[in-house]
Every structure is written in structure tokens, then in C-alpha cells.
Amino acid sequence: MKKTVVLGATPNPSRYAYLAAKKLRAFGHEAIPVGIRKGEIEGVPIQNGQPDIKDVDTVTLYLNPEHQRDYYDYIFSLQPKRVIFNPGTENPELMRLASEKGIETEVACTLVLLSVGNY
């Protein structure tokens, strides 16, 4: 299964980042929520700041492009195999930089990818 950092996680159950972390776990993936708000997602604490996480397969973004710039170096430090740009997070600059580092980028919805078996 794919260790996934949910960047932009929130304890608000009506937000897509929350639903994605929940659904990733339901599908057997290790979802690590990272966000600015304290809280948890179904018992899993949301990590704040830029925690050191090893063996990351995927970073799924729930931050709008304005807020992503502060996380560029952090995302690259995780050395993910891919970055998923969920609706509203599309960022050509970050996509280009990631591609230059050999990181796959995908403009898609994590929830849909899981639902159709393409995650």
C-alpha cells in the first residue's frame, strides 16, 4: 500500500482533505495528515509544521497554490514518487519543479482515484 502525506489536512469532517485521509485508510493506505490546525482524523493526529516522514510514496495536496510555495522544499525533502494536485490545487510552477526532480505529477481527485481503483 502507498504511504501518503495528506498536505493541508484539517479536523473538519466536511472538508475534502479529511475525507481523503479517511478514505485512504479505508482502502488500506497509510495516510499521514499534515496541516496547520491541531486535531485528528478518526483517531490519527494531524501533524503540524513540516514533520520528517520517511518512505513517502505520494503527497496529495489540499493547499491552494498561494500557500504551496512555503512547502516546496518540504515536499521535495519527503522524496515522494508522485504529487497529486486535487481540484483547486493545480500549480504549473510546482508541477514543473517536481517533474525536474523526477517526481510524477498528477492532476486528479484522490477520492475519485480511490473510488475507481486507480490510486
Backbone as CSV, one residue per row, in Angstrom:
resi,resn,N_x,N_y,N_z,CA_x,CA_y,CA_z,C_x,C_y,C_z
1,MET,0.849,-1.180,0.000,0.000,0.000,0.000,0.894,1.244,0.000
2,LYS,0.314,2.376,-0.305,1.081,3.588,-0.541,1.005,4.553,0.643
3,LYS,2.174,4.825,1.238,2.233,5.816,2.311,1.988,7.178,1.685
4,THR,0.967,7.871,2.175,0.524,9.122,1.570,0.466,10.236,2.607
5,VAL,1.119,11.342,2.291,1.025,12.539,3.115,-0.132,13.372,2.569
6,VAL,-1.096,13.645,3.430,-2.244,14.493,3.070,-1.887,15.898,3.545
7,LEU,-1.356,16.717,2.614,-0.871,18.044,2.964,-2.000,19.055,2.850
8,GLY,-2.324,19.673,3.989,-3.472,20.573,4.080,-4.593,19.920,4.859
9,ALA,-4.241,18.901,5.644,-5.234,18.166,6.430,-5.899,19.085,7.454
10,THR,-7.126,18.736,7.788,-7.921,19.517,8.732,-8.802,18.570,9.548
11,PRO,-9.113,18.949,10.784,-10.017,18.115,11.581,-11.495,18.306,11.220
12,ASN,-11.786,19.145,10.232,-13.167,19.424,9.823,-13.667,18.289,8.922
13,PRO,-14.612,17.467,9.388,-15.068,16.311,8.612,-15.812,16.647,7.324
14,SER,-16.140,17.919,7.107,-16.810,18.286,5.857,-15.822,18.683,4.754
15,ARG,-14.524,18.700,5.072,-13.510,19.104,4.088,-12.968,17.885,3.343
16,TYR,-12.600,18.112,2.082,-12.109,17.017,1.244,-10.815,16.406,1.769
17,ALA,-9.950,17.200,2.382,-8.703,16.656,2.923,-9.002,15.627,4.022
18,TYR,-9.989,15.920,4.835,-10.402,14.990,5.889,-10.941,13.708,5.255
19,LEU,-11.834,13.885,4.282,-12.440,12.721,3.625,-11.387,11.873,2.915
20,ALA,-10.398,12.523,2.322,-9.342,11.779,1.633,-8.514,10.950,2.618
21,ALA,-8.128,11.550,3.740,-7.349,10.802,4.734,-8.145,9.605,5.238
22,LYS,-9.417,9.819,5.483,-10.297,8.741,5.960,-10.413,7.629,4.910
23,LYS,-10.634,8.011,3.661,-10.831,7.023,2.601,-9.523,6.292,2.265
24,LEU,-8.397,6.997,2.311,-7.102,6.341,2.087,-6.917,5.206,3.091
25,ARG,-7.205,5.481,4.350,-7.071,4.445,5.380,-8.052,3.302,5.136
26,ALA,-9.270,3.637,4.734,-10.275,2.601,4.460,-9.831,1.675,3.334
27,PHE,-9.020,2.210,2.425,-8.507,1.412,1.313,-7.159,0.767,1.638
28,GLY,-6.722,0.874,2.896,-5.516,0.189,3.337,-4.220,0.950,3.182
29,HIS,-4.297,2.212,2.805,-3.084,3.024,2.658,-2.760,3.703,3.991
30,GLU,-1.488,3.956,4.214,-1.080,4.703,5.403,-1.207,6.186,5.076
31,ALA,-2.192,6.844,5.636,-2.425,8.270,5.405,-1.869,9.051,6.582
32,ILE,-0.981,9.987,6.287,-0.380,10.815,7.323,-0.876,12.246,7.121
33,PRO,-1.799,12.695,7.973,-2.318,14.051,7.818,-1.340,15.096,8.349
34,VAL,-1.075,16.108,7.515,-0.196,17.209,7.898,-0.952,18.497,7.603
35,GLY,-1.059,19.358,8.611,-1.789,20.612,8.433,-1.422,21.625,9.485
36,ILE,-2.069,22.775,9.412,-1.753,23.842,10.372,-2.657,23.805,11.595
37,ARG,-3.772,23.112,11.487,-4.704,23.026,12.615,-4.426,21.780,13.453
38,LYS,-4.531,21.936,14.741,-4.395,20.780,15.629,-5.690,19.983,15.576
39,GLY,-5.573,18.709,15.826,-6.749,17.863,15.816,-6.398,16.483,15.327
40,GLU,-7.416,15.744,14.936,-7.190,14.382,14.467,-8.236,14.021,13.426
41,ILE,-7.912,12.977,12.700,-8.834,12.430,11.710,-9.037,10.967,12.074
42,GLU,-10.200,10.687,12.636,-10.549,9.342,13.097,-9.445,8.713,13.953
43,GLY,-8.993,9.484,14.944,-8.007,8.982,15.892,-6.564,9.164,15.473
44,VAL,-6.303,9.605,14.252,-4.933,9.832,13.784,-4.621,11.320,13.945
45,PRO,-3.622,11.652,14.762,-3.302,13.061,14.984,-2.839,13.744,13.704
46,ILE,-3.276,14.982,13.524,-2.774,15.803,12.422,-1.427,16.348,12.863
47,GLN,-0.395,16.064,12.078,0.935,16.565,12.391,1.044,17.997,11.907
48,ASN,1.626,18.851,12.735,1.780,20.258,12.412,3.214,20.543,11.999
49,GLY,3.388,21.658,11.318,4.714,22.036,10.842,5.094,21.227,9.613
50,GLN,6.355,20.829,9.572,6.869,20.065,8.444,7.599,18.832,8.981
51,PRO,6.841,17.846,9.457,7.447,16.673,10.092,8.260,15.836,9.107
52,ASP,9.313,15.249,9.634,10.169,14.369,8.840,9.458,13.019,8.705
53,ILE,9.114,12.663,7.495,8.399,11.412,7.234,9.190,10.642,6.186
54,LYS,9.456,9.405,6.449,10.270,8.568,5.552,9.391,7.696,4.668
55,ASP,9.965,7.270,3.548,9.333,6.296,2.641,7.965,6.737,2.143
56,VAL,7.863,7.991,1.742,6.602,8.529,1.240,6.437,8.145,-0.224
57,ASP,5.314,7.566,-0.554,5.007,7.269,-1.950,4.351,8.479,-2.622
58,THR,3.355,9.059,-1.946,2.530,10.100,-2.563,2.297,11.255,-1.596
59,VAL,2.335,12.470,-2.143,1.851,13.652,-1.427,0.597,14.076,-2.168
60,THR,-0.524,14.132,-1.458,-1.760,14.607,-2.067,-2.055,15.988,-1.483
61,LEU,-2.171,16.971,-2.369,-2.264,18.371,-1.955,-3.695,18.853,-1.754
62,TYR,-3.885,19.522,-0.631,-5.141,20.212,-0.330,-4.830,21.634,0.127
63,LEU,-3.849,22.235,-0.534,-3.465,23.626,-0.268,-3.610,24.390,-1.574
64,ASN,-4.175,25.598,-1.519,-4.258,26.351,-2.764,-2.854,26.801,-3.162
65,PRO,-2.648,27.095,-4.440,-1.300,27.421,-4.924,-0.602,28.544,-4.160
66,GLU,-1.348,29.525,-3.664,-0.739,30.622,-2.898,0.007,30.104,-1.676
67,HIS,-0.520,29.066,-1.041,0.087,28.551,0.185,1.100,27.440,-0.073
68,GLN,1.149,26.931,-1.281,2.061,25.824,-1.586,3.531,26.237,-1.569
69,ARG,3.824,27.462,-1.981,5.217,27.901,-2.106,6.003,27.663,-0.811
70,ASP,5.375,27.885,0.334,6.046,27.676,1.624,6.394,26.208,1.851
71,TYR,5.825,25.312,1.052,6.017,23.877,1.245,6.832,23.212,0.142
72,TYR,7.294,23.965,-0.846,8.048,23.350,-1.941,9.209,22.505,-1.417
73,ASP,10.087,23.132,-0.626,11.261,22.407,-0.119,10.847,21.221,0.740
74,TYR,9.808,21.401,1.521,9.322,20.308,2.360,8.840,19.140,1.512
75,ILE,8.039,19.421,0.505,7.540,18.351,-0.368,8.719,17.600,-0.986
76,PHE,9.704,18.333,-1.493,10.856,17.676,-2.119,11.685,16.901,-1.106
77,SER,11.738,17.374,0.144,12.502,16.658,1.179,11.888,15.295,1.497
78,LEU,10.586,15.150,1.251,9.909,13.874,1.500,10.253,12.830,0.426
79,GLN,10.784,13.289,-0.689,11.168,12.434,-1.812,10.029,11.504,-2.258
80,PRO,8.851,12.092,-2.512,7.736,11.245,-2.948,7.937,10.775,-4.385
81,LYS,7.262,9.698,-4.720,7.268,9.233,-6.106,6.326,10.088,-6.945
82,ARG,5.242,10.604,-6.310,4.297,11.439,-7.048,3.645,12.458,-6.130
83,VAL,3.119,13.503,-6.787,2.333,14.530,-6.114,1.010,14.617,-6.855
84,ILE,-0.086,14.497,-6.101,-1.420,14.630,-6.677,-1.928,16.047,-6.393
85,PHE,-2.316,16.728,-7.479,-2.899,18.058,-7.384,-4.415,17.895,-7.469
86,ASN,-5.062,17.943,-6.319,-6.514,17.819,-6.261,-7.158,19.087,-6.834
87,PRO,-8.443,19.033,-7.188,-9.105,20.210,-7.761,-8.890,21.460,-6.904
88,GLY,-8.468,22.531,-7.570,-8.199,23.793,-6.891,-6.764,23.954,-6.439
89,THR,-5.946,22.912,-6.566,-4.557,22.991,-6.126,-3.578,23.005,-7.298
90,GLU,-4.090,23.012,-8.520,-3.231,22.969,-9.699,-2.227,24.117,-9.658
91,ASN,-0.952,23.790,-9.921,0.113,24.778,-9.798,1.202,24.439,-10.822
92,PRO,1.197,25.086,-11.977,2.181,24.773,-13.016,3.635,24.892,-12.553
93,GLU,3.925,25.880,-11.705,5.306,26.047,-11.228,5.749,24.834,-10.406
94,LEU,4.944,24.421,-9.445,5.300,23.272,-8.617,5.335,21.993,-9.454
95,MET,4.431,21.877,-10.407,4.430,20.710,-11.281,5.737,20.627,-12.078
96,ARG,6.186,21.759,-12.607,7.436,21.791,-13.367,8.627,21.437,-12.486
97,LEU,8.697,22.045,-11.310,9.814,21.784,-10.390,9.847,20.313,-9.974
98,ALA,8.682,19.759,-9.690,8.616,18.346,-9.299,9.070,17.452,-10.448
99,SER,8.602,17.743,-11.643,8.994,16.940,-12.810,10.494,16.992,-13.029
100,GLU,11.087,18.168,-12.831,12.543,18.313,-12.977,13.296,17.445,-11.973
101,LYS,12.663,17.143,-10.852,13.284,16.296,-9.823,12.905,14.824,-10.001
102,GLY,12.207,14.520,-11.084,11.836,13.136,-11.352,10.619,12.660,-10.582
103,ILE,9.834,13.603,-10.070,8.625,13.266,-9.314,7.433,13.329,-10.269
104,GLU,6.665,12.261,-10.306,5.460,12.228,-11.138,4.444,13.212,-10.575
105,THR,3.753,13.920,-11.447,2.674,14.808,-11.012,1.388,14.358,-11.688
106,GLU,0.301,14.521,-10.968,-0.990,14.098,-11.477,-2.050,15.096,-11.034
107,VAL,-2.796,15.631,-11.986,-3.929,16.490,-11.668,-5.135,15.570,-11.615
108,ALA,-5.603,15.325,-10.403,-6.682,14.355,-10.205,-7.281,14.563,-8.826
109,CYS,-8.362,13.863,-8.581,-9.004,13.878,-7.274,-8.687,12.559,-6.575
110,THR,-8.050,12.652,-5.434,-7.695,11.447,-4.677,-8.922,10.587,-4.399
111,LEU,-10.034,11.216,-4.034,-11.247,10.467,-3.729,-11.742,9.687,-4.950
112,VAL,-11.677,10.308,-6.113,-12.110,9.620,-7.338,-11.126,8.510,-7.686
113,LEU,-9.828,8.776,-7.604,-8.831,7.738,-7.905,-9.064,6.502,-7.046
114,LEU,-9.342,6.695,-5.775,-9.611,5.562,-4.883,-10.889,4.858,-5.296
115,SER,-11.926,5.612,-5.597,-13.236,5.033,-5.923,-13.204,4.160,-7.168
116,VAL,-12.391,4.562,-8.148,-12.364,3.822,-9.405,-11.209,2.822,-9.479
117,GLY,-10.445,2.707,-8.369,-9.368,1.724,-8.325,-8.110,2.120,-9.062
118,ASN,-7.889,3.419,-9.267,-6.691,3.888,-9.981,-5.685,4.589,-9.078
119,TYR,-5.808,4.421,-7.773,-4.897,5.119,-6.877,-3.517,4.474,-6.941
